[in-house]
Amino acid sequence: MVTDPIADYLTRVRNAIKANHRIVEVPASNLKKNLTKVLHEKGYILNYKFEDATAQGTIKIALKYDPVSKTPAITKLERISKPGLRKYCGAEELPRVLNGLGIAVLSTSKGVITDKEARNLNVGGEILCYVY
């Protein structure tokens, strides 16, 4: 049993990028599926597929690399809110990652969204991670 499934998800993706893998498999959950959709919409991953081979299911994520220089689209994945110390923020104090070049992924009442979408919807929530 994993204590922090989001940290496990981010670590698997981070390790796959460091090893220059094209595809990484992670155990599925609704929160991880929504996080994967956000990363795909923002262009950090190439593609994804949900598979229900086991009871829990898995997510296959195709990582994105630059075709010329072979550098990954994701340079850093950083977990912010942890099980031992949750980080919440209101709509007025949402963080800006790398001065707007990166994204902060939040879990809000409107679902899993980025910091820019949360500003537009004027909602706050739990800061899951920073991606840039």
N, C-alpha and C positions, 0 to 999 in steps of 0.2 A: 504494500500500500504506500502511495506517495503522499507525503504531508502537504506539499505545495505543487499541485498539478500544473499551474501556469509557469512556475519556475522550471519545472521539468520540461515543458513544451519549449520554452525559450532556450534552455540549455541544449536540447536535442538539435534545434535549428542552428544555434551558435556553433556546436561541434561539427555539424555537417558542413557548414560554410568553411570552417577552418580546415577541414579535410578535403575541400573542393568536391564534395558530393553533389550530384545533380538532383537527387530525390531523397527525402527524409520521411520516415513514417513515425507518427505519434499516435498514442491512444486517443480516441475521440471523446468529447463531451460537448455539451451545447455551448459552453463558454469558449472552448478552444475552436469550435467551428466558426463562431462569430468573430473571434480574433483572426482566424485565417482569412475569412471573407474581407475584413478590414485591410489586412496586409495585401491582399490581392487587388482590391479596389485602388489602393494608394500606390501600386506598382512596385512593391518590395519583393513580391514573389511572382513567379511566372504563371503557375497554375496550381490547382489543388483538386483532389478527388476524395469523396467520402466513401469508404467501403465498410460494409456490414458483415464481414466474414466471421467475426467473433461476436459474442454477446454485446460487448462494449462498442466494437467497431474501431476503425483506424482512419486516420487522415493521411493521405499521401500528398506531400507538398513538393512541387518542382521549384527549386531555387533559381533565382535570376542572377545571371552574370553578364558582364559587358563582353560582347563578342570579340572585341579587339584585344583589350588589356586583361581579360579574364578576372577582373575585380568584381566582387559580389555587390549586389544592390544594397544589401544590409551591411553596414560597417559596425553597428553596435546595437545590441538588444539589452536593455537594462530593466530589471524588475524593480518597481518602486514600492508598491503596497505588498507587504508580506503578511503571512498569517499571524506572526507575533506583533506586528506593528502596521496596522492599516493606515493608509494615507487617503484622506478625502479632501476635496476642495469644492468651494462654491462656484457659481457661474462667473462671479466677478474676479476670482483669483486663479483662473485656469493657467497652467504653465505654458510657456513657449519653449519648445525644444530647438536648440541651435538657432535661435532667433527666427523661428518659423520655417527652417529648412527640414526639420525632423517632425515627427508626430508623437503625441502622447495619446495612448489608448486608454479610454475611460469606460467603466461600467456604470451606466446611468439608468434612470427609470425609462429612458427611451431606447435602451439596448446598449450594445457595445459600439461606441463611436469614437471618433478622433476629437482632439481638443478644438479644432476649427469648427467642426459640426456642433460641438457642445456650446461654443460661443454663439453660433447662429441660432441655436434652439434655446439659448439662455438657461441651460441646465448644468448642474455640477454632478459629481459622483466620485467613485473610487478610482484613483489613478493606478491602472494595472502595470503599464510599462512605457518606456520611451523607446522609439525606433528611429534610427538614422543611419 
